[in-house]
Amino acid sequence: MTEFYFVRHGQTAANAAGLKQGKINTEITYLSETGKQQAESLRKGFDISFADQIIASPLQRTIDTANVLNRSANLPVTYDKRLLEISYGKWDGKKNADLMAKYPELFDHTLNDVFPSYAPVADGETFEHVIDRVDAFMQDVARKYPDQKIILVTHGFTIKAAVLAAVGRPKNMMVIEEPDNTSVTRITRAVSTKTYYLRYYNRVVNSHF
């Protein structure tokens, strides 16, 4: 059984401003002071020394989050582009609220997030493509490391896509909201049966309800 622990990066200035970050990798998408504090809080509350390795998305916000988490554990770290955030195409860097106002029919107004139908308008990556690449990543890693516990430091939509893959790709892809910054989601895969199990979703250290 391969155990995947998906960690979303800490907050960035772009998060706080309500921007679509996508694959942008400039200073506004680096960890803010709040994001650094969130990562440190997670490090203190979620000891990753039990794990075998870390695999992270190669963007600065995920690299920095992984470095904070790994400060004491000193696990081997590698990077994989299949863990990148969804690309919103021409909408990367745009304000979510402005896009919602201009294209209300392309947004779920409960989640304040895009429907899959946004992609052709924005020239963005489709939901299905992100699910496919994350699913392929998990299958590949599970074959290589069938008994390992692996920390994956990645992005909000990427984690949502992993969960959608794990629960059988439901027709309504809006049933799962993106997880919070520095939350932990655990998915396991049994290599012998090729079966995923969603063990928990969006757990946050010191969360208040």
N, C-alpha and C positions, 0 to 999 in steps of 0.2 A: 504494500500500500504506500503510494507516494502522498505525502501531506504537503499541500500548498497553503502558505499563510500570506495572503495578499494584504499589503499595507499601502494605503493611499498616502501620498506625500503631504507634508505640512502646508499650511496656508501660504499663499503668495499675495503680493499686492494686486495682481490681476484677479485672483479669487475675491478679494475684499471689494474690488471695484466692480465685480459682476461681469467680467470680460470672458469671452470664449477664448481659452488659452490654446486649445488644440496642440499642435506641435511647435508652437513658438518657444524659443529658447533664448530670450533676452532678459535683461535685468528685471523687468516688471514681473517675470514669471519665476524669479528666484525666490527662495524662502524669505518671507518677511520676518521681523522679530517675533511676531506671534507664531509663525510657522516653525521657527527654531525652537521656541518654548514648547510647542506642541510635540515636536519630535523628541525633545529631551524628556518631557513628561511620559511619552510612550516608552522611551528607553528605560526609565525608572520603573514603570508599571508592567512592562512586557519584556522579561529577560529572554533574549533570543539565543542564549548560549546552548539551548537544547538542540538547535538546528544544525544542519550540516553545511549549508552555504546560503549565500544571498545572490539572487539574480535581480537586476534592476533595469528599468528603462534608462536609456542613455541621455536623458535631459537633466539639466543642472538641478532642478527641484527634487528629482528622485535620487540623484547621486548624493546630494547633500543630506537628504533624509536618511538614506542608507548609511552614510558615514556616521551620523549621530547615533543611530540604533546600534551600530557595530563597534562603538567606541570601546566597550569592555569585552564583547564577545570575540572580536578579532576573527570573524569567519571569512573564508574566501569569498570574494565578490567578483561577479562577471556581469556583463550587460548584454541585453538582447533587444533588438529593434521591434520585435513582435509585442513587446510590452509598452510601446509608445502609446500616447493618447490618440484618440480619434482626431483626424484632421478635419476641421470644419471648412476647409478650402478658403474661399474668399471671405468667410465670416471669422476666421481666426483673428483675434485681436479686437473684434467688434463687441460693443456692449450688448449684453443679452436683452436688456429691457428695450433698447432701441430696435433690435431685430424683432422682438415680440410685437412691438407697436406697428412695424412695417409689414410683417408677415404673420398676422395672428392665426391664420389657418394652418401654419406649419409648426405651431407650438401646442403642447399640452399645458393648459393654463392652471392645472392643479400642481404639476411638478415644475412649472416655469422652465420647461426644457423642450428641445426639438423633437418632433415626430420623425420617424424614418424618412418621410417624404421630403425632408429639408434638402437632402443630398443633391439632387439635380439642380436646384435653384442656387445653391452655394458652391457648386462644384466640389462638394465635400465627400469624405469617405462614407460609404454606406454602413449602416449598422451591421449588416450581414458580413461585410468584409472584416470588420473588427472582430466579430464573433469567430469567424473562420480562422483568423491568424492567431487569436488567443487560444482557441481550441487546439489548433495544430501545435502550438507551443507546449501546452500542457501534455498532449499526447507524446510529443518527442521527449520531453523531460522525464515523464513517467517511465518511458521505455529505457532511458539511460540510467535513471536513478530510482529503481522500483521500490526501494526501502528507505528513501531519504525524506527528511523534513526540510523544506525549502522556504525561505523568506523571499517574497516577491515584492519589490518596492516599485509601485506603478501609479496609475492615474484613475480618476473616478469612473470615466466611461469604460475604461479597460477592465476594471473590476466588475462593473455591471455586465459587460460582455462575457466575462468568464462565468459569471453566475447564470446568465441566460444559456450558455452552452451546457453547463452542468445540470440544469433542470430540464433539459430536453428541447430547448429553443421554442418557447411558447410563441404562438402566433401574435399575441399582443405583447410587443417588446417594451411597452411603457409600464408594465406591472411592477417593475423593479426600479426604485429611485437610486440615483448615484449615491455611493457611501460618503461619509464625512471625512474631512481631512484627518490623517493619522489614525483612521479606523483600521481594524483587522478583520479579515474575512477568511474563513478556513474552508477549503475544498479538498477532498481526497479523491484519489483515483486508484481503483483496483485494476492492476495491469492484467491479471488473469481473466477477468470478466469484462474489461474495458468499461467499467461502470464508474460514474462520478457520484459523489455524495456531497451535498452542501451541508456542512456541519454547523456553521454559524456565519452570520452576516453583520457587518457594520458595528462591531464592538469597539467602544471607545473607552479609553482609560479615564477614570474619574467622571464618567458621564452622569448627568442629572436629568431626571425625567419630569 
